[in-house]
């Protein structure tokens, strides 16, 4: 139960009244409404299998929370967790591609579930991508991201593999004519674990996203290692040298999620953590929020972002002068 004096609770971010929230998933605009899904548990107990929460907005500013849209199917390919992925419009239906977890399986499974009620709920999942072959030495495989182009459909999947000289992080690339049957093509990008601009590039990359920015395609990945867990959100331009750079300077932004097409252009979300101790989280009864939506641009090859201009509608009053500077409406 929420405390009346819980002044740490965000007022303008997606944040369920209780439970544990993490990765945003599959933001999509269906022509009228923006849907945003997210990793969710009804309590702050990480032993509970994760499901997809659901929120909608007409303007990226005011959000309505709904019942969970996808829950684990007992005995199914996601019985131990409906993990990260994204959504696409396929005619009147909305398709969700995501990673299903089963305890004891070394790799998560790429699944497809379809909604025929406008994104409120999804049917039973089916497996659409085969696991990497054993000889590929893949040690992590998860978090599909699907998008349509002129020639069909592409899918990016985050991975880690053991190479001749150590661990290699990669974005595996799949193609499909119909979004149902997929074939592995190559890597969109890969990099042996190293340090770039002071950042560990990771043993593997999870939550890959492909973001159109200023006429270029930029990949967002989350650096990850078996020993250290989540690292940082990194951005790298596709089609050139692999040079990942950190996206957010703060310590509590992870699992970036992209809406490629919308009336407001491409939009970026992320998972915001509080950096609180476990005991504090349990006492509060909630944890996690979705970042405010962000617009993005490139500055000399580096991905920059800021709160989306739609949020200006939340401001009240007028700017005021302050010792030679201007303080904006609050």
C-alpha contacts under 8 A as a table, 3 or more apart, distances in Angstrom:
res1	aa1	res2	aa2	distance
1	X	18	X	7.06
1	X	284	X	7.94
1	X	285	X	6.64
2	X	6	X	7.04
2	X	17	X	7.15
2	X	18	X	7.28
2	X	284	X	6.80
2	X	285	X	6.97
3	X	6	X	5.25
3	X	284	X	7.40
6	X	9	X	5.97
6	X	284	X	7.90
7	X	10	X	7.96
10	X	13	X	5.72
10	X	14	X	8.00
10	X	15	X	7.12
10	X	289	X	7.66
12	X	61	X	7.62
12	X	62	X	7.98
12	X	292	X	7.61
13	X	289	X	6.25
13	X	290	X	5.86
13	X	291	X	6.22
13	X	292	X	5.99
14	X	55	X	7.79
14	X	63	X	7.02
14	X	289	X	5.67
14	X	290	X	5.23
14	X	291	X	7.58
15	X	21	X	7.43
15	X	288	X	6.82
15	X	289	X	4.79
15	X	290	X	6.74
16	X	19	X	6.97
16	X	21	X	7.52
16	X	65	X	7.48
16	X	286	X	7.76
16	X	289	X	7.92
17	X	286	X	7.12
18	X	42	X	6.63
18	X	43	X	6.55
18	X	44	X	7.90
18	X	285	X	5.74
18	X	286	X	4.68
18	X	287	X	7.72
19	X	40	X	7.26
19	X	41	X	5.51
19	X	42	X	4.49
19	X	43	X	3.79
19	X	44	X	4.77
19	X	45	X	7.86
19	X	285	X	6.08
19	X	286	X	4.59
19	X	287	X	6.48
20	X	40	X	5.69
20	X	41	X	5.08
20	X	42	X	6.64
20	X	43	X	5.94
20	X	44	X	4.79
20	X	45	X	7.40
20	X	46	X	7.95
20	X	286	X	5.59
20	X	287	X	4.90
20	X	288	X	6.22
21	X	38	X	7.08
21	X	39	X	5.65
21	X	40	X	4.59
21	X	41	X	6.57
21	X	286	X	7.93
21	X	287	X	6.07
21	X	288	X	4.78
21	X	289	X	6.32
22	X	38	X	6.69
22	X	39	X	5.12
22	X	40	X	6.50
22	X	271	X	5.63
22	X	272	X	7.66
22	X	273	X	7.92
22	X	288	X	5.84
22	X	289	X	7.10
22	X	290	X	7.74
23	X	38	X	5.54
23	X	39	X	5.18
23	X	84	X	6.91
23	X	254	X	7.52
23	X	255	X	5.41
23	X	256	X	7.63
23	X	257	X	7.95
23	X	270	X	6.92
23	X	271	X	5.29
23	X	290	X	7.90
24	X	27	X	7.71
24	X	36	X	7.12
24	X	37	X	5.92
24	X	38	X	4.10
24	X	39	X	6.36
24	X	84	X	7.87
24	X	255	X	7.00
24	X	256	X	7.24
24	X	257	X	5.97
24	X	269	X	6.89
24	X	270	X	6.12
24	X	271	X	6.21
24	X	290	X	6.62
25	X	36	X	6.53
25	X	37	X	4.82
25	X	38	X	4.91
25	X	39	X	7.22
25	X	52	X	7.98
25	X	84	X	6.10
25	X	85	X	5.72
25	X	86	X	5.30
25	X	87	X	7.72
25	X	257	X	6.13
26	X	35	X	7.79
26	X	36	X	6.06
26	X	37	X	5.83
26	X	38	X	7.89
26	X	85	X	6.37
26	X	86	X	3.52
26	X	87	X	4.49
26	X	88	X	7.66
26	X	96	X	7.46
26	X	257	X	7.01
26	X	258	X	7.42
26	X	259	X	7.22
27	X	34	X	6.92
27	X	35	X	5.54
27	X	36	X	4.30
27	X	37	X	6.47
27	X	86	X	7.11
27	X	87	X	6.95
27	X	257	X	7.27
27	X	258	X	6.68
27	X	259	X	5.19
28	X	34	X	5.55
28	X	35	X	5.31
28	X	36	X	6.59
28	X	87	X	6.61
28	X	88	X	6.92
28	X	89	X	7.99
28	X	259	X	5.76
28	X	261	X	7.65
28	X	262	X	7.59
29	X	32	X	6.82
29	X	33	X	5.58
29	X	34	X	4.28
29	X	35	X	6.28
29	X	259	X	7.89
29	X	261	X	7.30
29	X	262	X	5.76
30	X	33	X	5.72
30	X	34	X	6.53
30	X	35	X	7.77
30	X	89	X	7.02
32	X	58	X	7.10
33	X	56	X	6.63
33	X	57	X	5.95
33	X	58	X	5.14
34	X	56	X	5.49
34	X	57	X	5.21
34	X	58	X	6.20
34	X	59	X	7.65
34	X	60	X	7.26
35	X	54	X	7.12
35	X	55	X	5.92
35	X	56	X	4.57
35	X	57	X	6.73
35	X	119	X	7.49
36	X	54	X	5.87
36	X	55	X	5.30
36	X	56	X	6.17
37	X	52	X	5.87
37	X	53	X	5.37
37	X	54	X	4.50
37	X	55	X	6.38
37	X	69	X	7.82
38	X	52	X	5.26
38	X	53	X	5.06
38	X	54	X	6.50
39	X	50	X	6.20
39	X	51	X	5.80
39	X	52	X	5.05
39	X	53	X	6.15
39	X	82	X	7.84
39	X	83	X	6.93
39	X	84	X	7.21
40	X	50	X	5.65
40	X	51	X	5.38
40	X	52	X	5.83
40	X	53	X	5.52
41	X	44	X	6.84
41	X	45	X	7.43
41	X	46	X	7.73
41	X	48	X	6.61
41	X	49	X	7.25
41	X	50	X	5.49
41	X	51	X	6.47
43	X	48	X	7.90
43	X	285	X	6.98
43	X	286	X	7.30
44	X	281	X	7.33
44	X	282	X	6.37
44	X	285	X	6.21
44	X	286	X	6.12
44	X	287	X	7.00
45	X	48	X	5.89
46	X	49	X	7.46
49	X	72	X	7.15
49	X	79	X	7.61
49	X	80	X	5.10
49	X	81	X	4.58
49	X	82	X	7.45
50	X	71	X	7.64
50	X	72	X	7.53
50	X	80	X	7.45
50	X	81	X	4.71
50	X	82	X	5.63
50	X	83	X	6.78
51	X	68	X	6.98
51	X	69	X	7.90
51	X	70	X	5.84
51	X	71	X	4.78
51	X	72	X	6.38
51	X	81	X	6.37
51	X	82	X	5.05
51	X	83	X	7.23
52	X	68	X	5.61
52	X	69	X	5.66
52	X	70	X	5.03
52	X	71	X	6.51
52	X	82	X	6.66
52	X	83	X	7.88
53	X	66	X	7.41
53	X	67	X	6.78
53	X	68	X	4.25
53	X	69	X	5.92
53	X	70	X	7.38
54	X	65	X	6.14
54	X	66	X	5.47
54	X	67	X	6.55
54	X	68	X	5.63
54	X	69	X	5.95
54	X	120	X	7.68
55	X	63	X	6.26
55	X	64	X	5.37
55	X	65	X	4.42
55	X	66	X	5.74
56	X	63	X	5.48
56	X	64	X	5.33
56	X	65	X	6.75
56	X	66	X	7.88
57	X	60	X	5.59
57	X	61	X	6.93
57	X	62	X	5.70
57	X	63	X	4.67
57	X	64	X	6.44
58	X	61	X	7.78
58	X	62	X	7.13
58	X	63	X	7.81
59	X	62	X	6.53
59	X	310	X	7.29
60	X	63	X	7.26
60	X	293	X	7.02
60	X	310	X	6.89
60	X	311	X	7.67
61	X	310	X	6.92
61	X	311	X	6.04
61	X	314	X	7.88
66	X	120	X	7.91
67	X	120	X	7.90
68	X	71	X	6.92
68	X	121	X	7.71
69	X	119	X	7.44
69	X	120	X	5.62
69	X	121	X	4.49
69	X	122	X	6.35
70	X	82	X	7.23
70	X	121	X	6.37
70	X	122	X	6.03
71	X	81	X	7.97
71	X	82	X	6.66
72	X	76	X	7.56
72	X	78	X	5.33
72	X	79	X	4.84
72	X	80	X	6.60
72	X	81	X	5.77
72	X	82	X	5.81
73	X	76	X	5.01
73	X	77	X	7.33
73	X	78	X	6.04
73	X	79	X	5.07
73	X	124	X	7.53
74	X	78	X	7.78
74	X	79	X	4.92
75	X	78	X	7.90
75	X	79	X	5.54
76	X	79	X	5.15
77	X	100	X	5.74
77	X	101	X	6.68
77	X	102	X	6.38
77	X	109	X	7.26
77	X	125	X	7.53
77	X	126	X	7.98
77	X	127	X	7.89
78	X	81	X	5.25
78	X	82	X	5.62
78	X	99	X	7.60
78	X	100	X	3.99
78	X	101	X	4.87
78	X	102	X	5.99
79	X	82	X	7.76
79	X	100	X	7.45
79	X	101	X	6.56
79	X	102	X	5.87
80	X	100	X	7.48
80	X	101	X	5.12
80	X	102	X	5.03
80	X	103	X	6.28
81	X	100	X	5.94
81	X	101	X	5.05
81	X	102	X	7.28
82	X	98	X	7.04
82	X	99	X	6.33
82	X	100	X	5.24
82	X	101	X	6.77
83	X	98	X	6.08
83	X	99	X	4.89
83	X	100	X	5.89
83	X	101	X	7.12
83	X	143	X	7.23
84	X	98	X	5.34
84	X	99	X	5.76
84	X	142	X	7.70
84	X	143	X	4.98
84	X	144	X	7.36
84	X	207	X	7.06
85	X	96	X	7.17
85	X	97	X	5.36
85	X	98	X	3.96
85	X	99	X	6.45
85	X	143	X	4.92
85	X	144	X	4.99
85	X	145	X	5.76
85	X	207	X	7.52
86	X	96	X	5.81
86	X	97	X	5.55
86	X	98	X	6.51
86	X	144	X	6.94
86	X	145	X	5.54
86	X	146	X	6.74
87	X	94	X	6.64
87	X	95	X	5.42
87	X	96	X	4.37
87	X	97	X	6.15
87	X	146	X	7.34
88	X	94	X	5.75
88	X	95	X	5.39
88	X	96	X	6.74
88	X	146	X	7.18
88	X	147	X	7.03
89	X	92	X	7.07
89	X	93	X	6.05
89	X	94	X	4.66
89	X	95	X	6.32
90	X	93	X	5.28
90	X	94	X	5.89
90	X	95	X	6.73
91	X	94	X	7.78
92	X	116	X	7.27
92	X	118	X	7.83
93	X	114	X	6.75
93	X	115	X	5.69
93	X	116	X	5.10
93	X	117	X	7.64
93	X	118	X	6.93
93	X	119	X	7.92
94	X	114	X	5.85
94	X	115	X	5.12
94	X	116	X	6.85
94	X	118	X	6.90
94	X	119	X	6.07
95	X	112	X	6.77
95	X	113	X	5.90
95	X	114	X	4.49
95	X	115	X	6.22
96	X	112	X	5.63
96	X	113	X	5.24
96	X	114	X	6.10
96	X	115	X	7.85
96	X	122	X	7.94
97	X	110	X	6.89
97	X	111	X	5.58
97	X	112	X	4.61
97	X	113	X	6.64
97	X	144	X	6.31
97	X	145	X	7.23
97	X	146	X	7.34
98	X	110	X	5.73
98	X	111	X	5.36
98	X	112	X	6.60
98	X	143	X	6.02
98	X	144	X	5.82
99	X	108	X	5.68
99	X	109	X	5.26
99	X	110	X	4.83
99	X	111	X	5.99
99	X	142	X	5.70
99	X	143	X	5.54
99	X	144	X	6.95
100	X	108	X	5.53
100	X	109	X	5.05
100	X	110	X	6.47
100	X	111	X	6.45
101	X	105	X	7.54
101	X	107	X	7.85
101	X	108	X	5.12
101	X	109	X	6.70
102	X	105	X	5.73
102	X	108	X	7.30
105	X	108	X	7.05
106	X	139	X	7.56
106	X	140	X	7.81
107	X	131	X	7.51
107	X	139	X	7.30
107	X	140	X	6.07
107	X	141	X	5.74
107	X	142	X	7.41
108	X	140	X	7.98
108	X	141	X	6.20
108	X	142	X	5.70
109	X	127	X	6.96
109	X	129	X	7.54
109	X	130	X	7.85
109	X	131	X	6.99
109	X	141	X	7.95
109	X	142	X	7.08
110	X	127	X	5.98
110	X	128	X	6.26
110	X	129	X	5.69
110	X	130	X	7.80
110	X	142	X	7.02
110	X	143	X	7.61
110	X	144	X	6.74
111	X	125	X	5.84
111	X	126	X	5.38
111	X	127	X	4.49
111	X	128	X	5.78
111	X	129	X	7.46
112	X	125	X	5.28
112	X	126	X	5.34
112	X	127	X	6.34
112	X	128	X	6.51
113	X	122	X	5.81
113	X	123	X	5.56
113	X	124	X	5.93
113	X	125	X	4.47
113	X	126	X	6.58
114	X	122	X	5.12
114	X	123	X	5.51
114	X	124	X	7.78
114	X	125	X	7.77
115	X	118	X	6.42
115	X	119	X	5.33
115	X	120	X	7.17
115	X	121	X	5.74
115	X	122	X	4.29
115	X	123	X	6.29
116	X	119	X	7.02
116	X	121	X	7.82
116	X	122	X	7.34
117	X	120	X	5.98
117	X	121	X	6.68
118	X	121	X	7.88
119	X	122	X	7.07
127	X	130	X	7.73
128	X	180	X	6.38
128	X	181	X	6.31
128	X	182	X	6.75
129	X	181	X	7.66
129	X	182	X	6.15
129	X	183	X	7.62
131	X	141	X	7.97
132	X	136	X	6.55
132	X	138	X	6.70
133	X	136	X	5.58
133	X	137	X	7.70
133	X	138	X	7.98
134	X	137	X	5.69
134	X	138	X	7.22
136	X	161	X	7.28
137	X	161	X	5.40
137	X	162	X	5.54
137	X	163	X	7.71
138	X	141	X	7.08
138	X	159	X	6.99
138	X	160	X	5.76
138	X	161	X	4.07
138	X	162	X	6.55
139	X	159	X	7.34
139	X	160	X	5.50
139	X	161	X	5.27
139	X	162	X	7.19
140	X	158	X	7.64
140	X	159	X	4.93
140	X	160	X	4.90
140	X	161	X	6.97
140	X	204	X	7.07
141	X	157	X	6.80
141	X	158	X	5.72
141	X	159	X	4.44
141	X	160	X	6.84
142	X	157	X	5.84
142	X	158	X	5.38
142	X	159	X	6.54
142	X	206	X	6.67
142	X	207	X	7.56
143	X	157	X	5.65
143	X	158	X	5.97
143	X	206	X	6.38
143	X	207	X	5.18
143	X	208	X	6.98
144	X	155	X	6.36
144	X	156	X	5.57
144	X	157	X	4.51
144	X	158	X	7.08
144	X	207	X	7.39
144	X	208	X	7.34
145	X	155	X	5.41
145	X	156	X	5.10
145	X	157	X	6.46
145	X	207	X	7.84
145	X	208	X	6.61
145	X	209	X	6.08
145	X	210	X	7.70
146	X	153	X	7.01
146	X	154	X	5.65
146	X	155	X	4.35
146	X	156	X	6.53
147	X	153	X	5.81
147	X	154	X	5.52
147	X	155	X	6.59
148	X	151	X	7.94
148	X	152	X	5.82
148	X	153	X	4.46
148	X	154	X	6.31
149	X	152	X	5.50
149	X	153	X	6.00
149	X	154	X	7.46
151	X	177	X	7.51
152	X	175	X	7.53
152	X	176	X	6.14
152	X	177	X	4.83
152	X	178	X	6.76
152	X	179	X	7.83
153	X	175	X	5.76
153	X	176	X	5.09
153	X	177	X	6.07
153	X	178	X	6.93
153	X	179	X	5.96
154	X	173	X	7.05
154	X	174	X	5.71
154	X	175	X	4.72
154	X	176	X	6.44
155	X	173	X	5.75
155	X	174	X	4.94
155	X	175	X	6.32
156	X	171	X	5.96
156	X	172	X	5.55
156	X	173	X	4.91
156	X	174	X	6.51
156	X	188	X	7.69
156	X	208	X	6.51
156	X	209	X	7.41
156	X	210	X	7.97
157	X	171	X	5.59
157	X	172	X	5.11
157	X	173	X	6.70
157	X	206	X	7.71
157	X	207	X	7.66
157	X	208	X	6.46
158	X	170	X	6.35
158	X	171	X	4.97
158	X	172	X	6.40
158	X	204	X	7.38
158	X	205	X	5.18
158	X	206	X	4.53
158	X	207	X	6.13
158	X	208	X	5.68
158	X	221	X	7.86
159	X	169	X	6.06
159	X	170	X	5.36
159	X	171	X	6.19
159	X	172	X	6.92
159	X	204	X	5.55
159	X	205	X	5.62
159	X	206	X	6.51
160	X	167	X	6.83
160	X	168	X	5.70
160	X	169	X	4.66
160	X	170	X	6.12
160	X	203	X	6.23
160	X	204	X	4.11
160	X	205	X	6.59
161	X	167	X	5.77
161	X	168	X	5.30
161	X	169	X	6.64
161	X	170	X	7.86
161	X	204	X	7.42
162	X	165	X	8.00
162	X	166	X	5.71
162	X	167	X	4.67
162	X	168	X	6.12
163	X	166	X	5.07
163	X	167	X	5.69
163	X	168	X	6.15
166	X	192	X	7.00
166	X	193	X	7.51
167	X	192	X	5.83
167	X	193	X	5.91
167	X	203	X	5.49
167	X	204	X	7.53
168	X	190	X	6.71
168	X	191	X	5.54
168	X	192	X	4.13
168	X	193	X	5.85
168	X	203	X	6.20
168	X	204	X	6.52
169	X	190	X	5.53
169	X	191	X	5.40
169	X	192	X	6.13
169	X	193	X	6.77
169	X	202	X	6.68
169	X	203	X	5.65
169	X	204	X	4.00
169	X	205	X	5.43
170	X	187	X	6.50
170	X	188	X	7.58
170	X	189	X	5.71
170	X	190	X	4.03
170	X	191	X	6.45
170	X	204	X	6.66
170	X	205	X	6.22
171	X	187	X	5.53
171	X	188	X	5.48
171	X	189	X	5.48
171	X	190	X	6.35
171	X	205	X	7.08
171	X	208	X	6.88
172	X	184	X	7.57
172	X	185	X	7.89
172	X	186	X	6.18
172	X	187	X	4.48
172	X	188	X	6.11
172	X	189	X	7.63
173	X	184	X	6.11
173	X	185	X	5.66
173	X	186	X	5.40
173	X	187	X	5.26
173	X	188	X	5.70
174	X	182	X	6.14
174	X	183	X	5.37
174	X	184	X	4.41
174	X	185	X	5.38
174	X	186	X	7.38
175	X	182	X	5.54
175	X	183	X	5.55
175	X	184	X	6.64
175	X	185	X	6.75
176	X	179	X	5.33
176	X	180	X	6.95
176	X	181	X	5.86
176	X	182	X	4.80
176	X	183	X	6.68
177	X	180	X	7.88
177	X	181	X	7.49
178	X	181	X	6.79
179	X	182	X	7.07
187	X	190	X	6.53
188	X	238	X	7.23
189	X	238	X	7.20
189	X	242	X	6.95
190	X	242	X	7.47
191	X	194	X	7.88
191	X	201	X	8.00
191	X	242	X	7.14
192	X	203	X	7.72
193	X	200	X	7.29
193	X	201	X	5.74
193	X	202	X	5.52
193	X	203	X	5.56
193	X	204	X	7.98
194	X	200	X	5.96
194	X	201	X	5.64
194	X	202	X	7.31
195	X	198	X	5.79
195	X	199	X	5.18
195	X	200	X	4.55
195	X	201	X	5.80
196	X	199	X	5.24
196	X	200	X	6.67
196	X	201	X	6.81
196	X	243	X	7.23
196	X	244	X	6.84
196	X	245	X	7.17
197	X	245	X	7.03
199	X	245	X	7.80
199	X	246	X	7.42
200	X	223	X	7.46
200	X	231	X	7.83
201	X	223	X	5.67
201	X	234	X	7.90
201	X	244	X	7.22
202	X	205	X	6.67
202	X	223	X	4.45
202	X	224	X	5.00
202	X	225	X	5.83
202	X	231	X	7.31
203	X	223	X	7.11
203	X	224	X	5.82
203	X	225	X	4.82
203	X	226	X	7.50
204	X	223	X	6.10
204	X	224	X	5.24
204	X	225	X	6.19
205	X	208	X	7.02
205	X	221	X	5.64
205	X	222	X	5.32
205	X	223	X	4.97
205	X	224	X	5.85
206	X	221	X	5.98
206	X	222	X	5.13
206	X	223	X	6.68
206	X	224	X	6.78
207	X	220	X	7.82
207	X	221	X	5.79
207	X	222	X	5.99
207	X	255	X	5.95
207	X	256	X	7.22
207	X	257	X	7.80
208	X	219	X	6.71
208	X	220	X	5.54
208	X	221	X	4.55
208	X	222	X	7.04
209	X	219	X	5.59
209	X	220	X	5.01
209	X	221	X	6.58
209	X	256	X	7.49
209	X	257	X	6.52
209	X	258	X	6.34
210	X	217	X	6.46
210	X	218	X	5.72
210	X	219	X	4.61
210	X	220	X	6.38
210	X	258	X	7.42
211	X	217	X	5.67
211	X	218	X	5.11
211	X	219	X	6.17
211	X	220	X	7.38
211	X	258	X	6.54
211	X	260	X	6.25
211	X	266	X	7.31
212	X	215	X	6.49
212	X	216	X	5.67
212	X	217	X	4.65
212	X	218	X	6.22
212	X	260	X	6.80
212	X	266	X	7.03
213	X	216	X	5.22
213	X	217	X	6.17
213	X	218	X	6.74
213	X	266	X	7.83
213	X	296	X	6.94
213	X	297	X	5.95
213	X	298	X	6.91
214	X	297	X	6.50
214	X	298	X	6.85
216	X	237	X	7.44
216	X	238	X	7.86
217	X	237	X	6.26
217	X	238	X	5.86
218	X	235	X	6.61
218	X	236	X	5.71
218	X	237	X	4.46
218	X	238	X	5.75
219	X	235	X	5.64
219	X	236	X	5.34
219	X	237	X	6.12
219	X	238	X	6.54
220	X	233	X	6.75
220	X	234	X	5.67
220	X	235	X	4.51
220	X	236	X	6.61
220	X	256	X	7.20
221	X	233	X	5.72
221	X	234	X	5.34
221	X	235	X	6.42
221	X	255	X	7.93
221	X	256	X	7.80
222	X	230	X	7.13
222	X	231	X	6.55
222	X	232	X	5.55
222	X	233	X	4.48
222	X	234	X	6.06
222	X	254	X	7.08
222	X	255	X	6.38
222	X	256	X	7.86
223	X	230	X	6.33
223	X	231	X	4.93
223	X	232	X	5.48
223	X	233	X	6.50
223	X	234	X	7.09
224	X	228	X	7.21
224	X	229	X	5.39
224	X	230	X	4.71
224	X	231	X	5.37
224	X	232	X	7.89
225	X	228	X	5.29
225	X	229	X	5.02
225	X	230	X	6.80
225	X	231	X	7.70
226	X	229	X	5.62
228	X	231	X	7.57
230	X	254	X	8.00
232	X	246	X	6.81
232	X	253	X	7.67
232	X	254	X	6.49
233	X	246	X	5.94
233	X	247	X	5.79
233	X	248	X	7.04
233	X	253	X	7.45
233	X	254	X	5.87
233	X	255	X	6.94
233	X	256	X	6.97
234	X	244	X	5.53
234	X	245	X	5.17
234	X	246	X	4.46
234	X	247	X	5.52
235	X	244	X	5.23
235	X	245	X	5.36
235	X	246	X	6.32
235	X	247	X	6.21
235	X	302	X	7.83
235	X	303	X	6.69
236	X	242	X	6.29
236	X	243	X	5.77
236	X	244	X	4.62
236	X	245	X	6.60
237	X	240	X	6.53
237	X	241	X	7.83
237	X	242	X	7.14
237	X	243	X	7.64
237	X	301	X	7.70
238	X	241	X	7.90
238	X	242	X	7.57
245	X	302	X	7.04
246	X	249	X	7.18
247	X	303	X	6.47
247	X	304	X	6.97
247	X	305	X	7.97
248	X	251	X	7.94
248	X	253	X	6.75
250	X	253	X	6.63
252	X	271	X	7.84
252	X	272	X	5.58
252	X	273	X	5.14
252	X	274	X	6.87
252	X	275	X	6.79
253	X	256	X	7.83
253	X	270	X	6.21
253	X	271	X	5.64
253	X	272	X	5.04
253	X	273	X	6.82
254	X	270	X	5.76
254	X	271	X	5.14
254	X	272	X	6.78
255	X	270	X	5.56
255	X	271	X	5.80
256	X	268	X	6.81
256	X	269	X	5.63
256	X	270	X	4.23
256	X	271	X	6.84
257	X	268	X	5.85
257	X	269	X	5.13
257	X	270	X	5.89
258	X	266	X	7.14
258	X	267	X	5.89
258	X	268	X	4.76
258	X	269	X	6.38
259	X	262	X	7.06
259	X	266	X	5.60
259	X	267	X	5.13
259	X	268	X	6.42
260	X	265	X	7.20
260	X	266	X	4.58
260	X	267	X	6.63
261	X	264	X	7.96
261	X	265	X	5.79
261	X	266	X	5.46
261	X	267	X	7.90
262	X	265	X	5.06
262	X	266	X	6.38
262	X	267	X	7.74
264	X	267	X	7.41
266	X	295	X	6.93
266	X	296	X	7.75
267	X	293	X	6.25
267	X	294	X	5.71
267	X	295	X	5.49
267	X	296	X	7.45
267	X	308	X	7.87
268	X	293	X	5.68
268	X	294	X	5.00
268	X	295	X	6.41
268	X	296	X	7.49
269	X	290	X	6.80
269	X	291	X	5.65
269	X	292	X	6.64
269	X	293	X	5.23
269	X	294	X	6.45
270	X	290	X	5.79
270	X	291	X	5.18
271	X	288	X	6.99
271	X	289	X	6.11
271	X	290	X	4.94
271	X	291	X	5.98
272	X	288	X	5.81
272	X	289	X	5.18
272	X	290	X	5.71
272	X	291	X	5.75
273	X	287	X	7.16
273	X	288	X	4.96
273	X	289	X	6.69
274	X	287	X	7.29
274	X	288	X	6.70
276	X	280	X	6.29
276	X	281	X	6.55
277	X	280	X	5.33
277	X	281	X	6.46
278	X	281	X	5.10
278	X	282	X	6.28
279	X	282	X	5.14
279	X	283	X	6.18
280	X	283	X	5.08
280	X	284	X	6.18
281	X	284	X	5.15
281	X	285	X	6.03
281	X	286	X	6.20
281	X	287	X	6.16
282	X	285	X	5.07
282	X	286	X	7.21
284	X	287	X	7.89
292	X	307	X	6.34
292	X	308	X	7.68
293	X	307	X	5.96
293	X	308	X	5.63
294	X	305	X	6.01
294	X	306	X	5.23
294	X	307	X	4.43
294	X	308	X	4.53
295	X	305	X	5.56
295	X	306	X	5.78
295	X	307	X	6.37
295	X	308	X	5.01
295	X	309	X	7.83
296	X	303	X	6.81
296	X	304	X	5.55
296	X	305	X	4.34
296	X	306	X	6.80
297	X	303	X	5.90
297	X	304	X	5.37
297	X	305	X	6.47
298	X	301	X	5.62
298	X	302	X	5.41
298	X	303	X	4.75
298	X	304	X	5.92
299	X	302	X	5.19
299	X	303	X	6.52
299	X	304	X	6.82
307	X	311	X	7.05
308	X	311	X	5.92
309	X	312	X	5.52
310	X	313	X	6.28
311	X	314	X	5.66
311	X	315	X	7.72
312	X	315	X	5.54
315	X	329	X	5.57
315	X	330	X	5.15
316	X	329	X	5.66
316	X	330	X	5.74
317	X	329	X	5.28
317	X	330	X	6.93
318	X	328	X	6.79
318	X	329	X	4.87
319	X	326	X	6.46
319	X	327	X	5.49
319	X	328	X	4.27
319	X	329	X	4.85
320	X	326	X	5.71
320	X	327	X	5.37
320	X	328	X	6.65
320	X	329	X	7.71
321	X	324	X	6.68
321	X	325	X	5.95
321	X	326	X	4.66
321	X	327	X	6.28
322	X	325	X	5.08
322	X	326	X	5.60
322	X	327	X	6.46
